[in-house]
Amino acid sequence: MLKEKAKKYKVGLTHNSVGKDAIFVALKVWVELRIKEQGEGRTVPYSLLESFAFNMFVDKTKDKSTLRAKCRSIWNWYYNREWKRTKYLNYNKKDKEQVVATRQEQIVKARAALQQQKKEKVYKAIAGLQFFQEKLSVRSVAAAAGVAINTAAKYLKEYKQEQQEQQEQELE
């Protein structure tokens, strides 16, 4: 019934909101209808929303605080969007290629962050082993850092190269 009313009055509902919480959807539809009647940008008083909710749904919810929370959530959502109806909001819809590109960028960033974390772990392990004057072997660094042997070998080699470059610069 709500879906039909929403279609009849051309109320914008997101696909996520329909079917999850009927009371929340009903309150959202009611606010959308008030905005449509009053015009975009005109505030729907919170007291009016709350009184409608209590008159219609107080017997269908656990307690009044749940109903108040739903009203507060809906009212704040529209308040933050300057009382525009849902279907008129500008959503930045991306095509499939942009979504794939964005996901790939995120994967690259996450991978770089993970590599940086592992590098820091290995460098800390090397510093700890040097402090205790233990031998710097790939296995000991890997065990101390808690990383794979290949990772330890990669960053140990890199560390040794950096140390060698620093020594050469100090000699010059």
KOLPANU-168755 format. One record per residue (C-alpha): residue number from 0; chain; x, y, z. Coordinates in Angstrom, 2 decimals, always signed. Example, Ala and Ser with C-alpha at 12.3 -4.5 7.8 and 13.67 -1.06 7.14 Angstrom:
2
n | chain | X | Y | Z
0 | A | +12.30 | -4.50 | +7.80
1 | A | +13.67 | -1.06 | +7.14
END
This chain:
172
n | chain | X | Y | Z
0 | A | +0.00 | +0.00 | +0.00
1 | A | +2.80 | +2.42 | +0.85
2 | A | +4.60 | +1.73 | -2.41
3 | A | +1.39 | +2.43 | -4.32
4 | A | +0.82 | +5.70 | -2.42
5 | A | +4.40 | +6.72 | -3.01
6 | A | +4.00 | +6.07 | -6.74
7 | A | +0.66 | +7.91 | -6.83
8 | A | +2.05 | +11.03 | -5.20
9 | A | +5.43 | +10.64 | -6.92
10 | A | +7.29 | +10.55 | -3.65
11 | A | +10.94 | +9.69 | -3.95
12 | A | +11.92 | +6.67 | -1.93
13 | A | +15.27 | +5.02 | -2.10
14 | A | +15.30 | +1.32 | -2.89
15 | A | +16.90 | +0.70 | +0.51
16 | A | +14.12 | +2.31 | +2.54
17 | A | +11.16 | +0.40 | +1.10
18 | A | +10.40 | -2.82 | +2.92
19 | A | +12.80 | -2.46 | +5.83
20 | A | +10.79 | -0.44 | +8.32
21 | A | +7.20 | +0.32 | +7.35
22 | A | +6.74 | +2.99 | +10.03
23 | A | +9.90 | +4.82 | +8.99
24 | A | +8.82 | +4.71 | +5.34
25 | A | +5.34 | +5.95 | +6.24
26 | A | +6.81 | +8.89 | +8.15
27 | A | +9.17 | +9.66 | +5.27
28 | A | +6.29 | +9.58 | +2.78
29 | A | +4.27 | +11.86 | +5.04
30 | A | +7.11 | +14.40 | +5.23
31 | A | +7.63 | +14.21 | +1.46
32 | A | +3.92 | +14.93 | +0.93
33 | A | +4.08 | +17.92 | +3.32
34 | A | +7.10 | +19.27 | +1.43
35 | A | +5.25 | +18.80 | -1.85
36 | A | +2.19 | +20.65 | -0.50
37 | A | +4.13 | +23.51 | +1.09
38 | A | +6.79 | +23.81 | -1.56
39 | A | +10.50 | +23.05 | -1.61
40 | A | +12.56 | +24.73 | +1.06
41 | A | +9.70 | +25.24 | +3.53
42 | A | +10.20 | +23.60 | +6.91
43 | A | +7.88 | +20.90 | +8.22
44 | A | +7.64 | +21.53 | +11.98
45 | A | +9.10 | +18.75 | +14.09
46 | A | +6.15 | +18.91 | +16.49
47 | A | +3.77 | +18.25 | +13.59
48 | A | +5.79 | +15.21 | +12.48
49 | A | +5.98 | +13.87 | +16.02
50 | A | +2.25 | +14.33 | +16.68
51 | A | +1.43 | +12.55 | +13.41
52 | A | +3.74 | +9.70 | +14.37
53 | A | +2.22 | +9.34 | +17.85
54 | A | -1.36 | +9.48 | +16.51
55 | A | -0.71 | +6.86 | +13.88
56 | A | +1.93 | +4.50 | +15.23
57 | A | +2.25 | +4.70 | +19.02
58 | A | +0.56 | +1.31 | +19.45
59 | A | +2.73 | -0.34 | +16.75
60 | A | +6.15 | +0.47 | +18.22
61 | A | +7.98 | -0.72 | +21.32
62 | A | +7.92 | +2.67 | +23.00
63 | A | +7.72 | +6.39 | +22.32
64 | A | +11.47 | +6.87 | +22.29
65 | A | +11.80 | +4.64 | +19.21
66 | A | +9.19 | +6.72 | +17.43
67 | A | +10.89 | +9.95 | +18.50
68 | A | +14.22 | +8.66 | +17.19
69 | A | +12.68 | +7.88 | +13.80
70 | A | +11.08 | +11.32 | +13.64
71 | A | +14.34 | +12.99 | +14.66
72 | A | +16.26 | +11.04 | +12.03
73 | A | +13.86 | +11.95 | +9.23
74 | A | +13.57 | +15.58 | +10.30
75 | A | +17.38 | +16.01 | +10.51
76 | A | +17.83 | +14.34 | +7.11
77 | A | +15.52 | +16.83 | +5.41
78 | A | +16.87 | +19.74 | +7.47
79 | A | +20.42 | +18.98 | +6.27
80 | A | +19.18 | +18.92 | +2.67
81 | A | +17.30 | +22.21 | +2.92
82 | A | +13.86 | +20.54 | +2.75
83 | A | +14.19 | +19.26 | -0.79
84 | A | +12.29 | +16.19 | -1.84
85 | A | +14.32 | +13.03 | -2.31
86 | A | +13.85 | +12.67 | -6.05
87 | A | +15.07 | +16.23 | -6.66
88 | A | +18.35 | +15.83 | -4.85
89 | A | +21.41 | +15.80 | -7.06
90 | A | +23.01 | +12.43 | -6.70
91 | A | +26.37 | +12.00 | -8.36
92 | A | +25.53 | +8.92 | -10.39
93 | A | +28.61 | +7.34 | -11.90
94 | A | +28.65 | +5.07 | -14.88
95 | A | +30.15 | +1.61 | -14.67
96 | A | +33.57 | +2.65 | -15.97
97 | A | +33.91 | +5.38 | -13.32
98 | A | +32.89 | +2.99 | -10.56
99 | A | +35.44 | +0.42 | -11.69
100 | A | +38.13 | +3.12 | -11.92
101 | A | +37.26 | +4.38 | -8.44
102 | A | +37.41 | +0.89 | -6.99
103 | A | +40.77 | +0.28 | -8.63
104 | A | +42.10 | +3.55 | -7.21
105 | A | +40.91 | +2.53 | -3.76
106 | A | +42.57 | -0.85 | -4.10
107 | A | +45.84 | +0.80 | -5.13
108 | A | +45.66 | +3.17 | -2.13
109 | A | +44.86 | +0.33 | +0.27
110 | A | +47.71 | -1.76 | -1.10
111 | A | +50.15 | +1.16 | -0.78
112 | A | +49.05 | +1.74 | +2.82
113 | A | +49.49 | -1.94 | +3.63
114 | A | +52.97 | -1.96 | +2.08
115 | A | +53.88 | +1.12 | +4.12
116 | A | +52.71 | -0.59 | +7.32
117 | A | +54.76 | -3.67 | +6.54
118 | A | +57.81 | -1.55 | +5.73
119 | A | +57.48 | +0.25 | +9.08
120 | A | +57.16 | -3.09 | +10.89
121 | A | +60.31 | -4.42 | +9.24
122 | A | +62.28 | -1.22 | +9.92
123 | A | +61.21 | -1.30 | +13.59
124 | A | +62.22 | -4.95 | +13.82
125 | A | +65.61 | -4.14 | +12.29
126 | A | +66.11 | -1.32 | +14.78
127 | A | +65.18 | -3.65 | +17.63
128 | A | +67.54 | -6.38 | +16.45
129 | A | +70.37 | -3.88 | +16.06
130 | A | +69.71 | -2.51 | +19.54
131 | A | +70.13 | -5.99 | +21.01
132 | A | +73.10 | -6.54 | +18.69
133 | A | +71.63 | -9.60 | +17.08
134 | A | +72.43 | -10.83 | +13.60
135 | A | +70.36 | -9.27 | +10.80
136 | A | +69.18 | -12.27 | +8.82
137 | A | +66.05 | -12.42 | +6.72
138 | A | +64.50 | -15.06 | +8.98
139 | A | +65.21 | -13.16 | +12.21
140 | A | +63.78 | -9.93 | +10.76
141 | A | +60.70 | -11.76 | +9.45
142 | A | +60.12 | -13.41 | +12.83
143 | A | +60.60 | -10.16 | +14.75
144 | A | +58.34 | -8.15 | +12.43
145 | A | +55.72 | -10.85 | +11.97
146 | A | +55.79 | -10.67 | +8.19
147 | A | +56.53 | -13.12 | +5.39
148 | A | +60.13 | -13.96 | +4.57
149 | A | +59.84 | -12.43 | +1.08
150 | A | +58.59 | -9.16 | +2.56
151 | A | +61.38 | -9.11 | +5.13
152 | A | +63.96 | -9.82 | +2.40
153 | A | +62.63 | -6.99 | +0.24
154 | A | +62.73 | -4.37 | +2.98
155 | A | +65.99 | -5.62 | +4.52
156 | A | +67.67 | -5.20 | +1.14
157 | A | +66.13 | -1.73 | +0.84
158 | A | +67.29 | -0.85 | +4.37
159 | A | +70.85 | -1.96 | +3.66
160 | A | +70.91 | +0.11 | +0.46
161 | A | +69.70 | +3.18 | +2.36
162 | A | +72.38 | +2.65 | +5.02
163 | A | +75.06 | +2.29 | +2.35
164 | A | +73.93 | +5.51 | +0.63
165 | A | +74.01 | +7.37 | +3.96
166 | A | +77.55 | +6.17 | +4.64
167 | A | +78.68 | +7.29 | +1.17
168 | A | +77.15 | +10.73 | +1.72
169 | A | +78.88 | +11.06 | +5.09
170 | A | +82.24 | +10.24 | +3.49
171 | A | +81.85 | +12.96 | +0.86
END
